[in-house]
Amino acid sequence: MIHHLRGTLVAKAPGTVVLECAGGVGFALAVSGWTLARLPAVGEEAELFCHLVLRDDQAQLYGFASASERQLFLLLQGVQGVGPRLALAVLSAGGPDELARAIASGARERFLAVPGVGKRTAERIIVELRERAASELAHAPTSKQSTRGVAHDETVALVRDGLAALGFEGSELERLVDAALSTCGSDASVEELVASALRAARAAA
């Protein structure tokens, strides 16, 4: 498993870059437009988070400017009808924070604007990922059992981080946290609280 690569950026073009790492090995990586825009000039040092996709006839390495972009790439691939190339196209239309906010708010038009994404796929992305995006970006545990033992203050902090990653802030963020705690109770998991907060945000919209 290749977690990340650091090396000299020797080539970059729309959709692909080449990093030359230790020993003179050059790695070609497929990247989103968002990542490409954040890379330095050719000849300078760069670092990318990575994910390797294996197919019967080829292996393709994907690169990401942030861990949150890579995580959303993996989440998108879990949606029926979304493969690696389409997931990268979705990420090219905006950064991971903007994408997560679009998922949370049900902004279907944001996904329909991506070539290759139809109405049904856009709806699947929103429905299947809406209640997962915030907790994933906050690096929350994925199982309810694993979060039951987390101290209350830490649980609330993770919920705040997840909602903040989606663009909520200030009094609105605190209102959503309080509403989730009131609905679910103080012993609820991070995932349960985030999902409840997002339901409260949709009801108030």
C-alpha positions as CSV (number, residue, x, y, z in Angstrom):
1,M,0.0,0.0,0.0
2,I,1.5,3.3,-1.1
3,H,0.4,5.9,1.4
4,H,2.1,9.0,0.0
5,L,4.9,10.0,-2.3
6,R,7.4,12.9,-2.0
7,G,9.7,13.9,-4.8
8,T,10.5,16.3,-7.6
9,L,7.6,17.3,-9.8
10,V,9.0,16.5,-13.3
11,A,5.8,16.8,-15.4
12,K,2.2,17.9,-15.0
13,A,-0.7,18.1,-17.4
14,P,-4.5,18.1,-17.1
15,G,-5.3,14.9,-15.2
16,T,-1.8,13.6,-14.6
17,V,1.5,14.4,-13.0
18,V,4.9,12.7,-12.7
19,L,6.8,12.6,-9.4
20,E,10.5,11.5,-9.4
21,C,11.3,10.0,-6.1
22,A,14.4,8.6,-4.4
23,G,16.5,6.4,-6.7
24,G,15.3,8.3,-9.8
25,V,12.0,6.4,-10.0
26,G,9.2,8.3,-11.7
27,F,5.6,7.7,-10.6
28,A,2.8,8.8,-12.9
29,L,-0.3,9.7,-10.9
30,A,-3.8,10.6,-12.1
31,V,-5.0,13.8,-10.2
32,S,-8.0,16.0,-10.0
33,G,-8.1,19.5,-11.3
34,W,-8.3,20.7,-7.7
35,T,-5.1,18.9,-6.8
36,L,-3.3,20.0,-10.0
37,A,-4.0,23.6,-9.2
38,R,-2.4,23.2,-5.8
39,L,0.9,21.7,-7.0
40,P,4.1,23.8,-7.3
41,A,5.9,24.5,-10.6
42,V,7.7,21.7,-12.4
43,G,11.1,21.2,-10.9
44,E,10.0,21.8,-7.3
45,E,9.3,19.3,-4.5
46,A,5.8,18.1,-4.1
47,E,4.0,15.5,-1.9
48,L,0.8,13.6,-2.7
49,F,-1.4,11.2,-0.8
50,C,-1.9,8.1,-2.9
51,H,-4.3,5.3,-3.7
52,L,-3.6,2.4,-6.0
53,V,-6.4,1.0,-8.1
54,L,-5.8,-2.5,-9.6
55,R,-7.6,-3.8,-12.6
56,D,-7.1,-7.0,-14.6
57,D,-5.1,-5.3,-17.3
58,Q,-3.5,-2.3,-15.5
59,A,-2.6,-0.6,-12.3
60,Q,-3.3,3.1,-11.9
61,L,-1.9,5.3,-9.1
62,Y,-4.1,8.3,-8.0
63,G,-2.7,11.3,-6.2
64,F,-4.3,13.8,-3.9
65,A,-3.3,17.1,-2.4
66,S,-5.0,16.3,1.0
67,A,-6.0,13.2,3.0
68,S,-9.6,14.5,3.0
69,E,-9.7,14.5,-0.8
70,R,-8.4,10.9,-0.9
71,Q,-11.0,9.9,1.7
72,L,-13.8,11.4,-0.4
73,F,-12.4,9.7,-3.5
74,L,-12.8,6.3,-1.7
75,L,-16.3,7.2,-0.5
76,L,-17.4,8.2,-4.0
77,Q,-16.2,4.8,-5.4
78,G,-18.5,3.1,-2.9
79,V,-21.5,4.6,-4.7
80,Q,-23.1,2.4,-7.4
81,G,-22.1,3.7,-10.9
82,V,-19.1,5.7,-9.7
83,G,-15.7,4.4,-10.7
84,P,-12.2,5.9,-10.1
85,R,-12.3,8.2,-13.2
86,L,-15.8,9.5,-12.5
87,A,-14.9,10.0,-8.8
88,L,-11.8,12.1,-9.9
89,A,-14.0,14.1,-12.2
90,V,-16.4,14.9,-9.3
91,L,-13.4,16.0,-7.2
92,S,-12.1,18.2,-10.0
93,A,-15.2,20.4,-9.8
94,G,-14.3,21.7,-6.3
95,G,-12.3,21.0,-3.2
96,P,-13.2,18.3,-0.6
97,D,-14.8,20.8,1.8
98,E,-17.0,22.2,-0.9
99,L,-17.9,18.7,-2.1
100,A,-18.8,17.6,1.4
101,R,-21.0,20.7,1.9
102,A,-22.8,20.0,-1.4
103,I,-23.5,16.4,-0.3
104,A,-24.8,17.6,3.1
105,S,-27.1,20.2,1.5
106,G,-28.4,18.0,-1.3
107,A,-27.0,20.3,-4.0
108,R,-27.8,17.9,-6.9
109,E,-27.0,20.5,-9.5
110,R,-23.3,20.5,-8.3
111,F,-23.0,16.9,-9.4
112,L,-25.1,17.1,-12.5
113,A,-22.6,19.7,-13.8
114,V,-19.9,17.0,-13.9
115,P,-19.6,15.2,-17.3
116,G,-20.8,11.6,-16.9
117,V,-22.9,12.2,-13.9
118,G,-26.7,11.8,-14.5
119,K,-29.6,12.4,-12.3
120,R,-29.7,9.0,-10.8
121,T,-26.0,9.0,-10.0
122,A,-26.2,12.4,-8.5
123,E,-29.0,11.3,-6.2
124,R,-27.2,8.2,-5.2
125,I,-24.1,10.3,-4.2
126,I,-26.2,12.5,-2.0
127,V,-28.3,9.8,-0.4
128,E,-25.6,7.3,0.2
129,L,-22.9,9.8,1.4
130,R,-24.8,12.5,3.2
131,E,-24.6,11.1,6.7
132,R,-21.0,9.8,6.3
133,A,-19.1,12.7,4.8
134,A,-18.8,14.8,8.0
135,S,-17.6,12.0,10.3
136,E,-15.2,10.7,7.6
137,L,-13.6,14.2,7.3
138,A,-13.3,14.5,11.0
139,H,-11.5,11.1,11.1
140,A,-14.2,9.7,13.4
141,P,-14.3,5.9,14.1
142,T,-16.5,4.1,11.6
143,S,-18.2,1.6,14.0
144,K,-20.7,2.6,16.7
145,Q,-19.1,0.2,19.1
146,S,-15.8,1.9,18.8
147,T,-17.2,5.3,19.6
148,R,-19.2,4.3,22.7
149,G,-16.1,4.5,24.9
150,V,-15.0,7.9,23.8
151,A,-15.3,10.6,26.4
152,H,-18.2,12.9,26.0
153,D,-16.1,16.1,25.5
154,E,-14.1,14.3,22.8
155,T,-17.2,13.0,21.1
156,V,-18.7,16.5,20.9
157,A,-15.4,17.9,19.6
158,L,-15.4,15.3,16.8
159,V,-19.0,16.2,15.9
160,R,-18.0,19.9,15.8
161,D,-15.0,19.2,13.6
162,G,-17.2,17.1,11.2
163,L,-19.8,19.9,10.9
164,A,-17.2,22.5,10.5
165,A,-15.6,20.5,7.7
166,L,-19.0,20.8,5.9
167,G,-19.0,24.6,6.2
168,F,-21.2,25.1,9.3
169,E,-20.0,27.6,11.7
170,G,-20.8,29.9,14.6
171,S,-24.2,29.9,16.2
172,E,-25.6,27.6,13.5
173,L,-23.0,25.0,14.3
174,E,-23.6,25.2,18.0
175,R,-27.4,25.0,17.4
176,L,-27.0,21.8,15.4
177,V,-24.7,20.2,18.0
178,D,-27.2,21.0,20.8
179,A,-30.1,19.7,18.7
180,A,-28.2,16.4,18.1
181,L,-27.4,16.0,21.8
182,S,-31.0,16.7,22.8
183,T,-32.3,14.2,20.2
184,C,-29.8,11.4,20.6
185,G,-28.5,11.8,24.2
186,S,-25.0,12.3,25.5
187,D,-23.9,8.7,25.1
188,A,-24.6,8.6,21.3
189,S,-21.8,7.9,18.9
190,V,-20.1,10.5,16.7
191,E,-21.9,9.0,13.6
192,E,-25.3,9.2,15.3
193,L,-24.8,12.8,16.4
194,V,-23.6,14.0,13.0
195,A,-26.4,12.3,11.2
196,S,-28.9,13.9,13.6
197,A,-27.3,17.3,13.2
198,L,-27.6,17.0,9.4
199,R,-31.2,16.0,9.6
200,A,-31.9,19.1,11.8
201,A,-30.0,21.3,9.2
202,R,-32.2,19.9,6.4
203,A,-35.4,20.4,8.4
204,A,-34.5,24.1,9.0
205,A,-33.6,24.8,5.4
